[in-house]
Amino acid sequence: MASNNLAVVVLTCDHYSDLWPPFFEGYSRHWKGSPWPIYLASNQKDYDYPGLQVIKSGEDKDWSSSIRSSLSQLEEEYVLLLIDDIIFTKDVDFEKLSSLYQEFIDSGMNYLRLKNSPLPDIDFNQDIGEISKDSLYRTAIFPSIWKKDVLFDILKDGESAWEFELKGSVRSDNYGGFYSVYEDVFEGIHGVIKGKWTRQAVKELKQVGINFDSEKRGVMSFKDDLKLRFVFLRSRVFRLVPAKYQRKLRELIYKKILGRSELI
């Protein structure tokens, strides 16, 4: 068993507190036998769940400031970040997860993405590959293991989660040791995009019998759902470009077409 110097942290904010019941319903079904403590990174709200510790960041100023405030309260050196709107639908393989964490420690990694999107581009072993510098979404906010000090250094107060994924990826080039799995570690339903439940998520949650409140934030319209599918398709096409060129291509598009750079 790997060192227990790891905290499992659910990233959230009070505005998304309606997602906590479905998240923890999926968690209670499928997250069994974990050797690590779990924390909920909220702003000011509490939530009652067995074994859960709530770490409050205070007033919601911005995503990065809130995350920094919450994580600074933890003593653990490493954090496994979970997302509040990804609801588990299959039992977690803790033997596999513990093995990956042990590899993280033994190999001196700084970041290990537990979802294979985007795929790593440098071979490491049969389960893990390295993410090269200059990769576009090198700090993608998917379930992932981080060395906390490295995450703190890359975080910049005032940034949204979206800005962290793009601009944080640029700052991450100061570090090696960024890796990703070839096969997803967790299976779940991605429930909310742009503040609304996706139509697919609503369908799947009903199928697996997980209760959720669709009134507070609503469900995507059919038109918005089509737009979302187009975005996903465009993203898949974009990823056909070699990883080392993706960031430069996106920056070029923004500069030439939109007259600004989003990656600075």
C-alpha positions as CSV (number, residue, x, y, z in Angstrom):
1,M,0.0,0.0,0.0
2,A,1.2,3.4,-1.0
3,S,1.9,6.1,1.6
4,N,-1.2,7.5,3.1
5,N,0.0,11.1,2.8
6,L,-2.8,11.7,0.3
7,A,-6.1,13.7,0.7
8,V,-9.1,13.1,-1.6
9,V,-10.7,16.5,-2.3
10,V,-14.0,17.2,-4.0
11,L,-13.7,20.5,-5.8
12,T,-16.9,22.5,-5.6
13,C,-18.4,25.8,-4.5
14,D,-21.6,26.7,-2.6
15,H,-23.3,27.6,-5.9
16,Y,-23.1,24.0,-6.9
17,S,-24.3,22.6,-3.6
18,D,-27.3,21.0,-5.4
19,L,-24.8,18.6,-6.9
20,W,-23.6,17.3,-3.6
21,P,-26.5,14.9,-2.9
22,P,-26.2,13.1,-6.3
23,F,-22.4,13.1,-6.1
24,F,-22.3,11.5,-2.7
25,E,-25.0,9.0,-3.7
26,G,-22.7,7.8,-6.5
27,Y,-19.8,8.0,-4.1
28,S,-21.6,5.8,-1.4
29,R,-22.4,3.2,-4.0
30,H,-19.0,3.0,-5.7
31,W,-16.2,4.4,-3.5
32,K,-15.7,1.6,-1.1
33,G,-12.6,0.6,0.8
34,S,-10.6,3.8,0.3
35,P,-7.6,4.1,2.6
36,W,-7.6,8.0,2.3
37,P,-9.6,10.7,4.0
38,I,-12.1,12.7,1.9
39,Y,-12.7,16.4,2.0
40,L,-15.3,18.7,0.5
41,A,-13.8,22.1,-0.6
42,S,-16.8,24.4,-0.2
43,N,-17.1,28.2,0.5
44,Q,-19.2,28.6,3.6
45,K,-21.7,25.7,3.5
46,D,-21.5,22.5,5.4
47,Y,-22.6,19.1,4.2
48,D,-23.3,16.0,6.4
49,Y,-21.9,12.7,5.1
50,P,-20.2,9.9,7.1
51,G,-16.4,10.5,7.3
52,L,-16.5,13.7,5.2
53,Q,-14.5,16.7,6.4
54,V,-15.6,20.1,5.0
55,I,-12.8,22.6,4.3
56,K,-14.2,26.1,3.8
57,S,-12.5,28.7,1.7
58,G,-14.8,31.6,2.6
59,E,-16.4,34.0,0.2
60,D,-16.3,32.8,-3.4
61,K,-13.9,35.3,-5.0
62,D,-12.7,33.2,-7.9
63,W,-12.0,29.5,-8.6
64,S,-8.2,29.6,-8.1
65,S,-8.3,31.7,-4.9
66,S,-10.9,29.4,-3.3
67,I,-9.0,26.2,-4.2
68,R,-5.8,27.6,-2.8
69,S,-7.5,28.6,0.4
70,S,-9.1,25.2,0.9
71,L,-6.0,23.2,0.1
72,S,-3.8,25.3,2.4
73,Q,-5.8,23.8,5.3
74,L,-4.6,20.3,4.5
75,E,-1.6,18.7,6.0
76,E,-1.2,16.0,3.3
77,E,1.6,16.5,0.8
78,Y,-0.5,15.1,-2.1
79,V,-4.1,15.6,-3.2
80,L,-6.4,13.5,-5.4
81,L,-8.9,16.0,-6.9
82,L,-12.4,14.9,-7.7
83,I,-15.0,17.1,-9.5
84,D,-18.5,17.7,-8.0
85,D,-20.4,17.1,-11.3
86,I,-18.7,13.8,-12.2
87,I,-20.9,11.2,-10.6
88,F,-19.5,7.7,-10.1
89,T,-21.4,4.8,-11.9
90,K,-18.9,1.9,-11.4
91,D,-17.0,0.6,-8.4
92,V,-13.6,2.1,-8.0
93,D,-10.7,-0.4,-8.3
94,F,-8.7,0.7,-5.3
95,E,-6.0,-1.9,-5.9
96,K,-5.3,-0.2,-9.3
97,L,-5.7,3.3,-7.9
98,S,-3.2,2.5,-5.0
99,S,-0.8,1.1,-7.5
100,L,-0.9,4.2,-9.6
101,Y,-0.4,6.4,-6.5
102,Q,2.6,4.3,-5.5
103,E,4.0,4.8,-9.0
104,F,3.3,8.5,-8.6
105,I,5.4,8.6,-5.4
106,D,8.2,6.2,-6.6
107,S,8.7,8.1,-9.9
108,G,8.6,11.6,-8.4
109,M,5.6,12.7,-10.4
110,N,4.0,16.1,-10.0
111,Y,0.7,15.4,-11.7
112,L,-1.1,12.3,-12.8
113,R,-4.3,12.7,-14.7
114,L,-6.6,9.8,-14.1
115,K,-8.6,10.3,-17.3
116,N,-7.1,9.6,-20.8
117,S,-8.2,12.8,-22.4
118,P,-6.1,14.2,-23.8
119,L,-3.9,11.2,-24.2
120,P,-0.2,11.4,-23.1
121,D,2.3,11.7,-25.9
122,I,5.5,10.2,-24.4
123,D,5.6,6.5,-23.5
124,F,6.4,5.7,-19.8
125,N,4.9,2.2,-19.1
126,Q,1.9,0.2,-20.1
127,D,-0.5,2.2,-17.9
128,I,1.0,5.7,-17.9
129,G,2.5,8.1,-20.4
130,E,4.2,11.5,-19.9
131,I,2.6,14.8,-21.1
132,S,5.1,16.8,-22.9
133,K,5.7,20.5,-22.2
134,D,3.8,22.8,-24.6
135,S,0.8,20.5,-24.5
136,L,-2.4,22.5,-24.5
137,Y,-4.3,21.0,-21.6
138,R,-1.4,19.9,-19.5
139,T,-3.2,21.0,-16.3
140,A,-6.7,19.7,-17.3
141,I,-9.1,19.7,-14.4
142,F,-10.1,16.1,-14.5
143,P,-9.8,13.6,-11.6
144,S,-6.0,13.8,-11.0
145,I,-3.3,13.4,-8.4
146,W,-1.1,16.4,-7.7
147,K,1.9,17.2,-5.6
148,K,0.3,20.0,-3.6
149,D,3.2,22.4,-3.6
150,V,3.4,22.2,-7.4
151,L,-0.3,22.9,-7.7
152,F,0.0,25.9,-5.4
153,D,2.8,27.3,-7.6
154,I,0.8,26.9,-10.8
155,L,-2.4,28.4,-9.3
156,K,-2.9,32.1,-9.9
157,D,-5.4,34.0,-7.9
158,G,-8.1,35.6,-9.9
159,E,-8.4,32.9,-12.5
160,S,-11.4,30.7,-13.4
161,A,-11.1,26.9,-13.8
162,W,-11.1,27.4,-17.6
163,E,-8.3,30.0,-17.4
164,F,-6.3,27.6,-15.1
165,E,-6.5,24.8,-17.6
166,L,-5.1,27.1,-20.4
167,K,-2.8,29.5,-18.7
168,G,-1.8,27.1,-15.9
169,S,-0.7,24.7,-18.7
170,V,1.8,27.3,-19.8
171,R,3.1,27.9,-16.3
172,S,3.4,24.1,-15.8
173,D,6.2,24.1,-18.4
174,N,8.4,25.1,-15.5
175,Y,8.0,21.5,-14.2
176,G,8.6,18.0,-15.6
177,G,6.8,15.0,-14.2
178,F,3.3,15.5,-15.7
179,Y,1.7,12.2,-16.6
180,S,-1.6,10.7,-17.7
181,V,-3.2,7.3,-17.8
182,Y,-4.0,5.5,-21.0
183,E,-7.2,4.1,-19.7
184,D,-9.7,6.0,-17.5
185,V,-9.5,5.0,-13.8
186,F,-13.0,6.1,-12.9
187,E,-16.3,5.7,-14.7
188,G,-19.0,8.3,-14.2
189,I,-21.6,10.7,-15.6
190,H,-20.4,14.2,-16.4
191,G,-23.6,16.0,-15.2
192,V,-23.3,19.7,-15.7
193,I,-21.8,21.8,-18.5
194,K,-22.0,25.6,-18.5
195,G,-24.2,25.6,-15.5
196,K,-26.9,23.3,-16.8
197,W,-27.6,19.6,-16.7
198,T,-26.8,17.9,-20.0
199,R,-29.7,16.0,-21.6
200,Q,-27.5,12.9,-21.7
201,A,-26.7,13.1,-18.0
202,V,-30.4,13.5,-17.1
203,K,-31.1,10.3,-19.1
204,E,-28.2,8.3,-17.6
205,L,-28.9,9.4,-14.0
206,K,-32.5,8.3,-14.3
207,Q,-31.3,5.0,-15.7
208,V,-29.0,4.3,-12.7
209,G,-31.5,5.6,-10.2
210,I,-29.5,8.5,-8.8
211,N,-31.7,11.4,-7.6
212,F,-30.9,15.0,-8.6
213,D,-32.6,18.4,-8.6
214,S,-33.0,19.7,-12.2
215,E,-35.1,22.7,-11.1
216,K,-32.3,24.9,-9.7
217,R,-30.1,25.1,-12.8
218,G,-32.3,23.6,-15.5
219,V,-31.5,21.3,-18.4
220,M,-29.8,22.2,-21.6
221,S,-32.2,22.9,-24.5
222,F,-32.1,20.7,-27.6
223,K,-30.4,23.5,-29.5
224,D,-27.7,24.0,-26.8
225,D,-27.2,20.2,-26.8
226,L,-26.5,20.2,-30.5
227,K,-24.0,23.1,-30.0
228,L,-22.3,21.0,-27.3
229,R,-22.0,18.0,-29.6
230,F,-20.4,20.2,-32.2
231,V,-17.9,21.5,-29.7
232,F,-17.0,17.9,-28.6
233,L,-16.5,17.0,-32.3
234,R,-14.3,20.0,-33.0
235,S,-12.3,19.1,-29.9
236,R,-11.7,15.6,-31.2
237,V,-10.6,16.9,-34.5
238,F,-8.2,19.4,-32.9
239,R,-6.6,16.6,-30.9
240,L,-5.5,14.9,-34.1
241,V,-2.9,17.6,-34.2
242,P,0.3,16.4,-32.4
243,A,0.3,17.5,-28.8
244,K,3.4,19.7,-29.1
245,Y,1.7,21.9,-31.7
246,Q,-1.8,22.2,-30.2
247,R,-1.1,25.1,-27.9
248,K,0.7,27.1,-30.6
249,L,-2.1,26.4,-33.1
250,R,-4.8,27.6,-30.6
251,E,-2.8,30.7,-29.8
252,L,-2.4,31.4,-33.5
253,I,-6.1,31.1,-34.1
254,Y,-6.9,33.4,-31.2
255,K,-4.4,36.0,-32.3
256,K,-5.2,36.0,-36.0
257,I,-9.0,35.5,-35.9
258,L,-10.0,37.0,-32.6
259,G,-7.2,39.6,-32.2
260,R,-6.2,38.4,-28.8
261,S,-4.3,35.7,-27.0
262,E,-6.0,33.5,-24.3
263,L,-2.8,31.8,-23.3
264,I,-0.8,34.6,-21.7
